[in-house]
Structures are given as C-alpha cells and as structure tokens.
Amino acid sequence: MIMLFTVQVKVMPLKDLLDPQGKAVLGGLQNLGLSSISDVRIGKHIDLQIEAAAKEAAFQMASNAAKKLLANPVMEVFEISIN
Amino acid sequence: MIMLFTVQVKVMPLKDLLDPQGKAVLGGLQNLGLSSISDVRIGKHIDLQIEAAAKEAAFQMASNAAKKLLANPVMEVFEISIN
C-alpha cells in the first residue's frame, strides 16, 4: 500500500562557515532592541510530500533528494525528520 | 542565572499561497527521476542563541523577533521550538 509521508528536511550552513544572512539579521534584531539574542544562523526548511510504501523508503527518497539537489555539501549540512 | 538557549524558528509560506521556489525544486527533483515526491514547500529555518533567565523568557524573545523581523505575517507563518 502506498502512503503519503510528510518529510522535513532542514538545510543549514556549515558550523565553521560565515553566515552573512544570519549576521545581517542579528544586526537588525539588535537595532530593534532585542539585545539578548547573541547569534543567528539561517538555513532552509523544506517540506516534502513523498509517496512510498514505508517510512524507510520515504526517508531514503528524501535523503537522495537532499544529496542531489536540496543541499550543497560544500557549504551546507542537512537533517531529515519524518513524524 | 542567565542561561543560553538555542531556539529554532521555522518560517513557512502560508498554506494557501503559491510557493514558486518549491514548485521549481519539485520540477528539478522530477527531472532527476525522483517522481514519487509529489509536493515541495520551502521556507526558512532560523537558529537563535538567546540569553535568558528561563525558557519562557527565551520563547517570548524569539516570538518577538519572529513578529518584528523574521516572518512576514502577510505571506508566512512561524513556529518556535526550544529543546
């Protein structure tokens, strides 16, 4: 039986890499007076709807998608979760 | 005592709104042969480091940041989680 899985893929810039978008947002937040926020990192959140027979197959498919298209391994790490 | 909390903010395009970036990625995935992926929606994932005395205060601060800067309420919804 084919089921529909909602798979979440989180793609974040690598820890050791500068995140200029995050730094800009951090500056903006501090200008707004939210000075207790000390760091911001910004990545992508991707929701996939995947038709598969089992959770493992859906996970595999999402992992494939992340490796081939969604994440750039030189600059990003990804994390997959299925509820 | 002030502690450092890592707060995750997920910002996604509203359900009823067209997500052109997601549609483009869906097309790309199907061209790569991943045809069992039937829908893609792309939003932002933001990690905040917040200094606060309690989890509730950190949550409040993140909610403030999301409302004021991180999410555009006309086009996006946000979700906050603290582990």
Backbone of each chain as nested JSON, in Angstrom:
{
  "chains": [
    {"id": "A", "residues": [
      {"number": 1, "name": "MET", "atoms": {"N": [0.837, -1.196, 0.0], "CA": [0.0, 0.0, 0.0], "C": [0.875, 1.249, 0.0]}},
      {"number": 2, "name": "ILE", "atoms": {"N": [0.538, 2.178, -0.883], "CA": [1.317, 3.411, -0.972], "C": [0.72, 4.453, -0.023]}},
      {"number": 3, "name": "MET", "atoms": {"N": [1.565, 5.023, 0.811], "CA": [1.111, 6.075, 1.723], "C": [1.804, 7.388, 1.406]}},
      {"number": 4, "name": "LEU", "atoms": {"N": [1.225, 8.458, 1.914], "CA": [1.83, 9.778, 1.704], "C": [2.535, 10.217, 2.986]}},
      {"number": 5, "name": "PHE", "atoms": {"N": [3.829, 10.449, 2.89], "CA": [4.604, 10.889, 4.046], "C": [4.992, 12.353, 3.906]}},
      {"number": 6, "name": "THR", "atoms": {"N": [4.909, 13.076, 5.015], "CA": [5.433, 14.436, 5.034], "C": [6.818, 14.392, 5.655]}},
      {"number": 7, "name": "VAL", "atoms": {"N": [7.806, 14.708, 4.863], "CA": [9.189, 14.618, 5.317], "C": [9.767, 16.021, 5.419]}},
      {"number": 8, "name": "GLN", "atoms": {"N": [10.425, 16.307, 6.547], "CA": [11.006, 17.619, 6.736], "C": [12.514, 17.552, 6.552]}},
      {"number": 9, "name": "VAL", "atoms": {"N": [13.03, 18.423, 5.727], "CA": [14.475, 18.491, 5.515], "C": [14.953, 19.867, 5.979]}},
      {"number": 10, "name": "LYS", "atoms": {"N": [15.897, 19.849, 6.894], "CA": [16.471, 21.105, 7.396], "C": [17.86, 21.235, 6.803]}},
      {"number": 11, "name": "VAL", "atoms": {"N": [18.113, 22.33, 6.113], "CA": [19.416, 22.559, 5.481], "C": [20.047, 23.792, 6.104]}},
      {"number": 12, "name": "MET", "atoms": {"N": [21.186, 23.609, 6.758], "CA": [21.829, 24.737, 7.45], "C": [23.242, 24.957, 6.933]}},
      {"number": 13, "name": "PRO", "atoms": {"N": [23.726, 26.215, 6.981], "CA": [25.123, 26.447, 6.616], "C": [26.041, 25.72, 7.593]}},
      {"number": 14, "name": "LEU", "atoms": {"N": [27.161, 25.21, 7.12], "CA": [28.123, 24.513, 7.979], "C": [28.539, 25.401, 9.151]}},
      {"number": 15, "name": "LYS", "atoms": {"N": [28.788, 24.764, 10.298], "CA": [29.11, 25.488, 11.531], "C": [30.29, 26.442, 11.376]}},
      {"number": 16, "name": "ASP", "atoms": {"N": [31.329, 25.982, 10.663], "CA": [32.555, 26.781, 10.573], "C": [32.477, 27.871, 9.517]}},
      {"number": 17, "name": "LEU", "atoms": {"N": [31.347, 27.918, 8.826], "CA": [31.216, 28.865, 7.726], "C": [30.536, 30.141, 8.208]}},
      {"number": 18, "name": "LEU", "atoms": {"N": [30.991, 31.256, 7.693], "CA": [30.35, 32.522, 7.981], "C": [28.947, 32.486, 7.372]}},
      {"number": 19, "name": "ASP", "atoms": {"N": [27.963, 33.037, 8.088], "CA": [26.598, 33.081, 7.57], "C": [26.188, 34.555, 7.478]}},
      {"number": 20, "name": "PRO", "atoms": {"N": [26.472, 35.195, 6.337], "CA": [26.265, 36.651, 6.226], "C": [24.793, 37.048, 6.419]}},
      {"number": 21, "name": "GLN", "atoms": {"N": [23.871, 36.205, 5.961], "CA": [22.44, 36.499, 6.131], "C": [22.086, 36.504, 7.623]}},
      {"number": 22, "name": "GLY", "atoms": {"N": [22.616, 35.519, 8.341], "CA": [22.377, 35.458, 9.783], "C": [22.97, 36.67, 10.495]}},
      {"number": 23, "name": "LYS", "atoms": {"N": [24.175, 37.048, 10.093], "CA": [24.829, 38.203, 10.72], "C": [24.008, 39.483, 10.486]}},
      {"number": 24, "name": "ALA", "atoms": {"N": [23.465, 39.63, 9.271], "CA": [22.656, 40.81, 8.949], "C": [21.39, 40.838, 9.804]}},
      {"number": 25, "name": "VAL", "atoms": {"N": [20.745, 39.675, 9.954], "CA": [19.52, 39.603, 10.753], "C": [19.838, 39.877, 12.221]}},
      {"number": 26, "name": "LEU", "atoms": {"N": [20.977, 39.367, 12.694], "CA": [21.398, 39.637, 14.075], "C": [21.527, 41.139, 14.302]}},
      {"number": 27, "name": "GLY", "atoms": {"N": [22.151, 41.841, 13.345], "CA": [22.266, 43.299, 13.443], "C": [20.904, 43.967, 13.498]}},
      {"number": 28, "name": "GLY", "atoms": {"N": [19.995, 43.501, 12.649], "CA": [18.641, 44.05, 12.626], "C": [17.92, 43.848, 13.944]}},
      {"number": 29, "name": "LEU", "atoms": {"N": [18.047, 42.657, 14.525], "CA": [17.394, 42.361, 15.801], "C": [17.953, 43.244, 16.91]}},
      {"number": 30, "name": "GLN", "atoms": {"N": [19.268, 43.46, 16.881], "CA": [19.864, 44.303, 17.925], "C": [19.427, 45.753, 17.779]}},
      {"number": 31, "name": "ASN", "atoms": {"N": [19.28, 46.208, 16.537], "CA": [18.736, 47.555, 16.315], "C": [17.305, 47.678, 16.825]}},
      {"number": 32, "name": "LEU", "atoms": {"N": [16.575, 46.573, 16.818], "CA": [15.202, 46.584, 17.325], "C": [15.164, 46.472, 18.85]}},
      {"number": 33, "name": "GLY", "atoms": {"N": [16.32, 46.391, 19.467], "CA": [16.365, 46.331, 20.929], "C": [16.379, 44.925, 21.508]}},
      {"number": 34, "name": "LEU", "atoms": {"N": [16.425, 43.909, 20.632], "CA": [16.451, 42.526, 21.14], "C": [17.906, 42.107, 21.36]}},
      {"number": 35, "name": "SER", "atoms": {"N": [18.526, 42.73, 22.361], "CA": [19.972, 42.594, 22.502], "C": [20.39, 41.302, 23.192]}},
      {"number": 36, "name": "SER", "atoms": {"N": [19.443, 40.546, 23.753], "CA": [19.85, 39.298, 24.389], "C": [19.948, 38.152, 23.387]}},
      {"number": 37, "name": "ILE", "atoms": {"N": [19.68, 38.439, 22.117], "CA": [19.916, 37.429, 21.081], "C": [21.365, 37.575, 20.635]}},
      {"number": 38, "name": "SER", "atoms": {"N": [22.163, 36.516, 20.847], "CA": [23.601, 36.67, 20.626], "C": [24.087, 36.043, 19.331]}},
      {"number": 39, "name": "ASP", "atoms": {"N": [23.284, 35.19, 18.722], "CA": [23.708, 34.633, 17.434], "C": [22.501, 34.196, 16.624]}},
      {"number": 40, "name": "VAL", "atoms": {"N": [22.631, 34.333, 15.304], "CA": [21.556, 33.934, 14.393], "C": [22.176, 33.144, 13.25]}},
      {"number": 41, "name": "ARG", "atoms": {"N": [21.623, 32.004, 12.952], "CA": [22.039, 31.286, 11.745], "C": [20.797, 30.937, 10.936]}},
      {"number": 42, "name": "ILE", "atoms": {"N": [20.884, 31.154, 9.633], "CA": [19.695, 30.982, 8.801], "C": [19.93, 29.917, 7.733]}},
      {"number": 43, "name": "GLY", "atoms": {"N": [19.01, 28.989, 7.672], "CA": [19.07, 27.96, 6.638], "C": [17.705, 27.784, 6.002]}},
      {"number": 44, "name": "LYS", "atoms": {"N": [17.522, 26.643, 5.34], "CA": [16.246, 26.379, 4.687], "C": [15.485, 25.285, 5.4]}},
      {"number": 45, "name": "HIS", "atoms": {"N": [14.17, 25.404, 5.374], "CA": [13.332, 24.315, 5.85], "C": [12.479, 23.859, 4.673]}},
      {"number": 46, "name": "ILE", "atoms": {"N": [12.562, 22.572, 4.334], "CA": [11.865, 22.069, 3.158], "C": [10.914, 20.956, 3.564]}},
      {"number": 47, "name": "ASP", "atoms": {"N": [9.641, 21.118, 3.224], "CA": [8.651, 20.069, 3.462], "C": [8.427, 19.314, 2.16]}},
      {"number": 48, "name": "LEU", "atoms": {"N": [8.633, 17.998, 2.205], "CA": [8.392, 17.168, 1.017], "C": [7.19, 16.266, 1.263]}},
      {"number": 49, "name": "GLN", "atoms": {"N": [6.324, 16.127, 0.263], "CA": [5.273, 15.114, 0.307], "C": [5.762, 13.95, -0.547]}},
      {"number": 50, "name": "ILE", "atoms": {"N": [5.937, 12.786, 0.074], "CA": [6.516, 11.651, -0.646], "C": [5.581, 10.45, -0.589]}},
      {"number": 51, "name": "GLU", "atoms": {"N": [5.32, 9.87, -1.758], "CA": [4.518, 8.647, -1.823], "C": [5.451, 7.451, -1.711]}},
      {"number": 52, "name": "ALA", "atoms": {"N": [5.224, 6.636, -0.694], "CA": [6.102, 5.475, -0.513], "C": [5.354, 4.385, 0.22]}},
      {"number": 53, "name": "ALA", "atoms": {"N": [5.913, 3.173, 0.178], "CA": [5.264, 2.037, 0.827], "C": [5.596, 2.004, 2.312]}},
      {"number": 54, "name": "ALA", "atoms": {"N": [6.728, 2.575, 2.691], "CA": [7.148, 2.528, 4.091], "C": [7.952, 3.769, 4.432]}},
      {"number": 55, "name": "LYS", "atoms": {"N": [8.011, 4.032, 5.721], "CA": [8.722, 5.205, 6.23], "C": [10.184, 5.205, 5.766]}},
      {"number": 56, "name": "GLU", "atoms": {"N": [10.812, 4.018, 5.801], "CA": [12.227, 3.907, 5.426], "C": [12.435, 4.333, 3.964]}},
      {"number": 57, "name": "ALA", "atoms": {"N": [11.492, 3.929, 3.106], "CA": [11.603, 4.263, 1.687], "C": [11.466, 5.773, 1.492]}},
      {"number": 58, "name": "ALA", "atoms": {"N": [10.56, 6.381, 2.234], "CA": [10.361, 7.829, 2.145], "C": [11.617, 8.554, 2.618]}},
      {"number": 59, "name": "PHE", "atoms": {"N": [12.193, 8.038, 3.703], "CA": [13.427, 8.636, 4.248], "C": [14.549, 8.567, 3.213]}},
      {"number": 60, "name": "GLN", "atoms": {"N": [14.676, 7.397, 2.583], "CA": [15.703, 7.17, 1.575], "C": [15.551, 8.144, 0.406]}},
      {"number": 61, "name": "MET", "atoms": {"N": [14.295, 8.305, -0.006], "CA": [13.976, 9.204, -1.121], "C": [14.346, 10.653, -0.768]}},
      {"number": 62, "name": "ALA", "atoms": {"N": [14.024, 11.059, 0.451], "CA": [14.334, 12.423, 0.887], "C": [15.846, 12.624, 0.967]}},
      {"number": 63, "name": "SER", "atoms": {"N": [16.546, 11.601, 1.435], "CA": [17.991, 11.672, 1.557], "C": [18.62, 11.835, 0.173]}},
      {"number": 64, "name": "ASN", "atoms": {"N": [18.098, 11.087, -0.784], "CA": [18.512, 11.207, -2.185], "C": [18.301, 12.622, -2.709]}},
      {"number": 65, "name": "ALA", "atoms": {"N": [17.11, 13.14, -2.46], "CA": [16.754, 14.48, -2.936], "C": [17.684, 15.522, -2.327]}},
      {"number": 66, "name": "ALA", "atoms": {"N": [17.975, 15.361, -1.028], "CA": [18.839, 16.319, -0.341], "C": [20.24, 16.282, -0.933]}},
      {"number": 67, "name": "LYS", "atoms": {"N": [20.752, 15.061, -1.171], "CA": [22.117, 14.925, -1.695], "C": [22.223, 15.453, -3.117]}},
      {"number": 68, "name": "LYS", "atoms": {"N": [21.18, 15.172, -3.922], "CA": [21.264, 15.521, -5.344], "C": [20.919, 16.972, -5.632]}},
      {"number": 69, "name": "LEU", "atoms": {"N": [20.022, 17.557, -4.824], "CA": [19.544, 18.887, -5.206], "C": [19.385, 19.881, -4.059]}},
      {"number": 70, "name": "LEU", "atoms": {"N": [18.865, 19.417, -2.909], "CA": [18.434, 20.389, -1.899], "C": [19.591, 21.028, -1.141]}},
      {"number": 71, "name": "ALA", "atoms": {"N": [20.646, 20.255, -0.882], "CA": [21.752, 20.793, -0.087], "C": [23.04, 20.78, -0.898]}},
      {"number": 72, "name": "ASN", "atoms": {"N": [23.865, 21.769, -0.687], "CA": [25.189, 21.835, -1.296], "C": [26.198, 21.38, -0.246]}},
      {"number": 73, "name": "PRO", "atoms": {"N": [26.776, 20.166, -0.412], "CA": [27.615, 19.586, 0.644], "C": [28.872, 20.408, 0.957]}},
      {"number": 74, "name": "VAL", "atoms": {"N": [29.275, 21.273, 0.049], "CA": [30.451, 22.109, 0.296], "C": [30.147, 23.166, 1.357]}},
      {"number": 75, "name": "MET", "atoms": {"N": [28.895, 23.608, 1.408], "CA": [28.557, 24.712, 2.293], "C": [27.481, 24.382, 3.319]}},
      {"number": 76, "name": "GLU", "atoms": {"N": [26.79, 23.257, 3.142], "CA": [25.614, 23.009, 3.981], "C": [25.574, 21.588, 4.533]}},
      {"number": 77, "name": "VAL", "atoms": {"N": [24.874, 21.448, 5.648], "CA": [24.538, 20.121, 6.178], "C": [23.024, 19.98, 6.172]}},
      {"number": 78, "name": "PHE", "atoms": {"N": [22.542, 18.745, 6.018], "CA": [21.091, 18.566, 6.082], "C": [20.699, 17.53, 7.126]}},
      {"number": 79, "name": "GLU", "atoms": {"N": [19.456, 17.592, 7.525], "CA": [18.915, 16.739, 8.577], "C": [17.497, 16.388, 8.159]}},
      {"number": 80, "name": "ILE", "atoms": {"N": [17.151, 15.111, 8.211], "CA": [15.831, 14.692, 7.746], "C": [15.004, 14.19, 8.918]}},
      {"number": 81, "name": "SER", "atoms": {"N": [13.734, 14.591, 8.99], "CA": [12.863, 14.016, 10.016], "C": [11.488, 13.721, 9.443]}},
      {"number": 82, "name": "ILE", "atoms": {"N": [10.916, 12.625, 9.892], "CA": [9.566, 12.233, 9.474], "C": [8.736, 12.056, 10.735]}},
      {"number": 83, "name": "ASN", "atoms": {"N": [7.593, 12.737, 10.837], "CA": [6.761, 12.497, 12.033], "C": [5.741, 11.4, 11.735]}}
    ]},
    {"id": "B", "residues": [
      {"number": 1, "name": "MET", "atoms": {"N": [20.036, 33.46, 37.341], "CA": [21.133, 32.987, 36.487], "C": [20.735, 33.054, 35.013]}},
      {"number": 2, "name": "ILE", "atoms": {"N": [21.642, 33.62, 34.227], "CA": [21.377, 33.74, 32.797], "C": [21.894, 32.494, 32.075]}},
      {"number": 3, "name": "MET", "atoms": {"N": [21.032, 31.887, 31.283], "CA": [21.454, 30.718, 30.518], "C": [21.355, 31.019, 29.025]}},
      {"number": 4, "name": "LEU", "atoms": {"N": [22.03, 30.171, 28.245], "CA": [21.993, 30.335, 26.797], "C": [21.057, 29.285, 26.2]}},
      {"number": 5, "name": "PHE", "atoms": {"N": [20.008, 29.752, 25.525], "CA": [19.06, 28.827, 24.904], "C": [19.227, 28.836, 23.386]}},
      {"number": 6, "name": "THR", "atoms": {"N": [19.132, 27.657, 22.791], "CA": [19.092, 27.579, 21.335], "C": [17.628, 27.438, 20.926]}},
      {"number": 7, "name": "VAL", "atoms": {"N": [17.132, 28.439, 20.243], "CA": [15.724, 28.457, 19.871], "C": [15.618, 28.315, 18.358]}},
      {"number": 8, "name": "GLN", "atoms": {"N": [14.742, 27.413, 17.925], "CA": [14.567, 27.202, 16.492], "C": [13.276, 27.855, 16.027]}},
      {"number": 9, "name": "VAL", "atoms": {"N": [13.376, 28.646, 14.975], "CA": [12.195, 29.281, 14.396], "C": [12.043, 28.771, 12.971]}},
      {"number": 10, "name": "LYS", "atoms": {"N": [10.868, 28.216, 12.7], "CA": [10.604, 27.717, 11.346], "C": [9.614, 28.679, 10.705]}},
      {"number": 11, "name": "VAL", "atoms": {"N": [9.976, 29.226, 9.56], "CA": [9.116, 30.19, 8.871], "C": [8.721, 29.595, 7.517]}},
      {"number": 12, "name": "MET", "atoms": {"N": [7.429, 29.359, 7.325], "CA": [6.978, 28.727, 6.076], "C": [5.972, 29.623, 5.358]}},
      {"number": 13, "name": "PRO", "atoms": {"N": [5.935, 29.521, 4.013], "CA": [4.909, 30.27, 3.282], "C": [3.529, 29.766, 3.679]}},
      {"number": 14, "name": "LEU", "atoms": {"N": [2.547, 30.65, 3.736], "CA": [1.18, 30.261, 4.097], "C": [0.672, 29.149, 3.172]}},
      {"number": 15, "name": "LYS", "atoms": {"N": [-0.125, 28.254, 3.736], "CA": [-0.616, 27.078, 3.01], "C": [-1.308, 27.435, 1.7]}},
      {"number": 16, "name": "ASP", "atoms": {"N": [-2.109, 28.498, 1.718], "CA": [-2.919, 28.833, 0.545], "C": [-2.14, 29.614, -0.505]}},
      {"number": 17, "name": "LEU", "atoms": {"N": [-0.887, 29.912, -0.172], "CA": [-0.099, 30.736, -1.08], "C": [0.731, 29.864, -2.015]}},
      {"number": 18, "name": "LEU", "atoms": {"N": [0.854, 30.299, -3.249], "CA": [1.73, 29.625, -4.194], "C": [3.174, 29.775, -3.704]}},
      {"number": 19, "name": "ASP", "atoms": {"N": [3.951, 28.696, -3.819], "CA": [5.347, 28.752, -3.414], "C": [6.207, 28.472, -4.652]}},
      {"number": 20, "name": "PRO", "atoms": {"N": [6.556, 29.525, -5.397], "CA": [7.242, 29.326, -6.689], "C": [8.596, 28.62, -6.54]}},
      {"number": 21, "name": "GLN", "atoms": {"N": [9.312, 28.902, -5.446], "CA": [10.602, 28.236, -5.229], "C": [10.401, 26.725, -5.039]}},
      {"number": 22, "name": "GLY", "atoms": {"N": [9.383, 26.384, -4.257], "CA": [9.055, 24.973, -4.052], "C": [8.66, 24.285, -5.352]}},
      {"number": 23, "name": "LYS", "atoms": {"N": [7.869, 24.973, -6.156], "CA": [7.438, 24.395, -7.438], "C": [8.633, 24.158, -8.349]}},
      {"number": 24, "name": "ALA", "atoms": {"N": [9.582, 25.093, -8.35], "CA": [10.775, 24.943, -9.187], "C": [11.606, 23.742, -8.737]}},
      {"number": 25, "name": "VAL", "atoms": {"N": [11.757, 23.599, -7.409], "CA": [12.534, 22.479, -6.883], "C": [11.821, 21.159, -7.173]}},
      {"number": 26, "name": "LEU", "atoms": {"N": [10.49, 21.154, -7.076], "CA": [9.719, 19.949, -7.404], "C": [9.996, 19.525, -8.846]}},
      {"number": 27, "name": "GLY", "atoms": {"N": [9.995, 20.494, -9.752], "CA": [10.314, 20.205, -11.157], "C": [11.71, 19.617, -11.298]}},
      {"number": 28, "name": "GLY", "atoms": {"N": [12.669, 20.192, -10.594], "CA": [14.043, 19.707, -10.635], "C": [14.149, 18.282, -10.134]}},
      {"number": 29, "name": "LEU", "atoms": {"N": [13.451, 17.981, -9.029], "CA": [13.501, 16.631, -8.456], "C": [12.892, 15.62, -9.42]}},
      {"number": 30, "name": "GLN", "atoms": {"N": [11.809, 16.007, -10.08], "CA": [11.179, 15.083, -11.019], "C": [12.074, 14.842, -12.228]}},
      {"number": 31, "name": "ASN", "atoms": {"N": [12.771, 15.884, -12.675], "CA": [13.75, 15.704, -13.758], "C": [14.88, 14.764, -13.356]}},
      {"number": 32, "name": "LEU", "atoms": {"N": [15.187, 14.715, -12.057], "CA": [16.226, 13.809, -11.564], "C": [15.699, 12.39, -11.367]}},
      {"number": 33, "name": "GLY", "atoms": {"N": [14.422, 12.173, -11.665], "CA": [13.855, 10.833, -11.557], "C": [13.186, 10.549, -10.221]}},
      {"number": 34, "name": "LEU", "atoms": {"N": [13.152, 11.528, -9.323], "CA": [12.513, 11.312, -8.022], "C": [11.025, 11.635, -8.132]}},
      {"number": 35, "name": "SER", "atoms": {"N": [10.325, 10.784, -8.883], "CA": [8.956, 11.128, -9.259], "C": [7.934, 10.834, -8.161]}},
      {"number": 36, "name": "SER", "atoms": {"N": [8.336, 10.135, -7.091], "CA": [7.354, 9.879, -6.033], "C": [7.261, 11.041, -5.039]}},
      {"number": 37, "name": "ILE", "atoms": {"N": [8.032, 12.084, -5.281], "CA": [7.869, 13.303, -4.479], "C": [6.795, 14.147, -5.144]}},
      {"number": 38, "name": "SER", "atoms": {"N": [5.69, 14.371, -4.423], "CA": [4.541, 14.998, -5.077], "C": [4.365, 16.474, -4.729]}},
      {"number": 39, "name": "ASP", "atoms": {"N": [5.03, 16.935, -3.674], "CA": [4.922, 18.36, -3.371], "C": [6.146, 18.82, -2.583]}},
      {"number": 40, "name": "VAL", "atoms": {"N": [6.533, 20.053, -2.813], "CA": [7.672, 20.647, -2.105], "C": [7.271, 22.046, -1.656]}},
      {"number": 41, "name": "ARG", "atoms": {"N": [7.519, 22.349, -0.399], "CA": [7.355, 23.73, 0.075], "C": [8.627, 24.145, 0.789]}},
      {"number": 42, "name": "ILE", "atoms": {"N": [9.079, 25.353, 0.508], "CA": [10.357, 25.794, 1.041], "C": [10.192, 27.043, 1.894]}},
      {"number": 43, "name": "GLY", "atoms": {"N": [10.731, 26.972, 3.082], "CA": [10.713, 28.113, 3.975], "C": [12.08, 28.299, 4.587]}},
      {"number": 44, "name": "LYS", "atoms": {"N": [12.116, 29.036, 5.697], "CA": [13.39, 29.305, 6.354], "C": [13.47, 28.573, 7.679]}},
      {"number": 45, "name": "HIS", "atoms": {"N": [14.675, 28.189, 8.034], "CA": [14.908, 27.659, 9.366], "C": [15.931, 28.563, 10.036]}},
      {"number": 46, "name": "ILE", "atoms": {"N": [15.579, 29.105, 11.188], "CA": [16.452, 30.072, 11.853], "C": [16.803, 29.583, 13.249]}},
      {"number": 47, "name": "ASP", "atoms": {"N": [18.091, 29.472, 13.525], "CA": [18.564, 29.122, 14.872], "C": [18.977, 30.384, 15.59]}},
      {"number": 48, "name": "LEU", "atoms": {"N": [18.374, 30.628, 16.752], "CA": [18.741, 31.798, 17.561], "C": [19.43, 31.341, 18.834]}},
      {"number": 49, "name": "GLN", "atoms": {"N": [20.486, 32.03, 19.222], "CA": [21.09, 31.831, 20.543], "C": [20.605, 32.968, 21.408]}},
      {"number": 50, "name": "ILE", "atoms": {"N": [19.85, 32.632, 22.459], "CA": [19.253, 33.674, 23.291], "C": [19.693, 33.527, 24.747]}},
      {"number": 51, "name": "GLU", "atoms": {"N": [20.134, 34.629, 25.309], "CA": [20.489, 34.653, 26.731], "C": [19.26, 35.039, 27.532]}},
      {"number": 52, "name": "ALA", "atoms": {"N": [18.836, 34.166, 28.428], "CA": [17.635, 34.459, 29.213], "C": [17.696, 33.714, 30.53]}},
      {"number": 53, "name": "ALA", "atoms": {"N": [16.844, 34.143, 31.455], "CA": [16.838, 33.521, 32.779], "C": [16.007, 32.243, 32.78]}},
      {"number": 54, "name": "ALA", "atoms": {"N": [15.048, 32.155, 31.853], "CA": [14.184, 30.981, 31.82], "C": [13.745, 30.698, 30.386]}},
      {"number": 55, "name": "LYS", "atoms": {"N": [13.321, 29.463, 30.188], "CA": [12.877, 29.013, 28.867], "C": [11.755, 29.897, 28.339]}},
      {"number": 56, "name": "GLU", "atoms": {"N": [10.821, 30.272, 29.221], "CA": [9.668, 31.079, 28.809], "C": [10.118, 32.443, 28.272]}},
      {"number": 57, "name": "ALA", "atoms": {"N": [11.129, 33.021, 28.937], "CA": [11.626, 34.326, 28.516], "C": [12.292, 34.217, 27.143]}},
      {"number": 58, "name": "ALA", "atoms": {"N": [13.022, 33.131, 26.933], "CA": [13.682, 32.92, 25.644], "C": [12.633, 32.754, 24.54]}},
      {"number": 59, "name": "PHE", "atoms": {"N": [11.576, 31.999, 24.877], "CA": [10.487, 31.78, 23.921], "C": [9.841, 33.113, 23.549]}},
      {"number": 60, "name": "GLN", "atoms": {"N": [9.603, 33.931, 24.554], "CA": [8.965, 35.233, 24.361], "C": [9.817, 36.119, 23.46]}},
      {"number": 61, "name": "MET", "atoms": {"N": [11.115, 36.091, 23.722], "CA": [12.073, 36.881, 22.943], "C": [12.074, 36.421, 21.481]}},
      {"number": 62, "name": "ALA", "atoms": {"N": [12.047, 35.108, 21.265], "CA": [12.046, 34.565, 19.9], "C": [10.751, 34.93, 19.185]}},
      {"number": 63, "name": "SER", "atoms": {"N": [9.659, 34.887, 19.931], "CA": [8.358, 35.226, 19.352], "C": [8.344, 36.687, 18.913]}},
      {"number": 64, "name": "ASN", "atoms": {"N": [8.9, 37.535, 19.744], "CA": [9.056, 38.954, 19.422], "C": [9.875, 39.151, 18.148]}},
      {"number": 65, "name": "ALA", "atoms": {"N": [11.014, 38.453, 18.087], "CA": [11.915, 38.567, 16.934], "C": [11.201, 38.116, 15.659]}},
      {"number": 66, "name": "ALA", "atoms": {"N": [10.429, 37.026, 15.775], "CA": [9.727, 36.492, 14.604], "C": [8.683, 37.485, 14.12]}},
      {"number": 67, "name": "LYS", "atoms": {"N": [7.943, 38.066, 15.078], "CA": [6.882, 39.011, 14.705], "C": [7.451, 40.286, 14.107]}},
      {"number": 68, "name": "LYS", "atoms": {"N": [8.563, 40.758, 14.68], "CA": [9.1, 42.048, 14.252], "C": [9.957, 41.975, 13.003]}},
      {"number": 69, "name": "LEU", "atoms": {"N": [10.635, 40.837, 12.809], "CA": [11.614, 40.82, 11.713], "C": [11.659, 39.534, 10.894]}},
      {"number": 70, "name": "LEU", "atoms": {"N": [11.582, 38.381, 11.583], "CA": [11.91, 37.136, 10.876], "C": [10.827, 36.685, 9.909]}},
      {"number": 71, "name": "ALA", "atoms": {"N": [9.55, 36.911, 10.267], "CA": [8.461, 36.42, 9.417], "C": [7.6, 37.581, 8.946]}},
      {"number": 72, "name": "ASN", "atoms": {"N": [7.129, 37.475, 7.727], "CA": [6.191, 38.448, 7.179], "C": [4.776, 37.871, 7.306]}},
      {"number": 73, "name": "PRO", "atoms": {"N": [3.955, 38.409, 8.222], "CA": [2.658, 37.776, 8.522], "C": [1.693, 37.736, 7.33]}},
      {"number": 74, "name": "VAL", "atoms": {"N": [1.927, 38.586, 6.34], "CA": [1.061, 38.579, 5.156], "C": [1.278, 37.31, 4.329]}},
      {"number": 75, "name": "MET", "atoms": {"N": [2.511, 36.801, 4.347], "CA": [2.845, 35.671, 3.477], "C": [3.332, 34.434, 4.207]}},
      {"number": 76, "name": "GLU", "atoms": {"N": [3.641, 34.572, 5.499], "CA": [4.321, 33.464, 6.182], "C": [3.717, 33.165, 7.55]}},
      {"number": 77, "name": "VAL", "atoms": {"N": [3.885, 31.934, 7.984], "CA": [3.594, 31.565, 9.374], "C": [4.887, 31.111, 10.023]}},
      {"number": 78, "name": "PHE", "atoms": {"N": [4.981, 31.312, 11.36], "CA": [6.185, 30.823, 12.032], "C": [5.833, 29.898, 13.184]}},
      {"number": 79, "name": "GLU", "atoms": {"N": [6.818, 29.105, 13.569], "CA": [6.667, 28.106, 14.612], "C": [7.963, 28.112, 15.416]}},
      {"number": 80, "name": "ILE", "atoms": {"N": [7.84, 28.153, 16.73], "CA": [9.033, 28.24, 17.577], "C": [9.193, 26.972, 18.39]}},
      {"number": 81, "name": "SER", "atoms": {"N": [10.417, 26.449, 18.47], "CA": [10.642, 25.312, 19.362], "C": [11.971, 25.467, 20.089]}},
      {"number": 82, "name": "ILE", "atoms": {"N": [11.969, 25.047, 21.338], "CA": [13.188, 25.069, 22.167], "C": [13.414, 23.664, 22.685]}},
      {"number": 83, "name": "ASN", "atoms": {"N": [14.601, 23.111, 22.442], "CA": [14.82, 21.761, 23.013], "C": [15.447, 21.889, 24.394]}}
    ]}
  ]
}
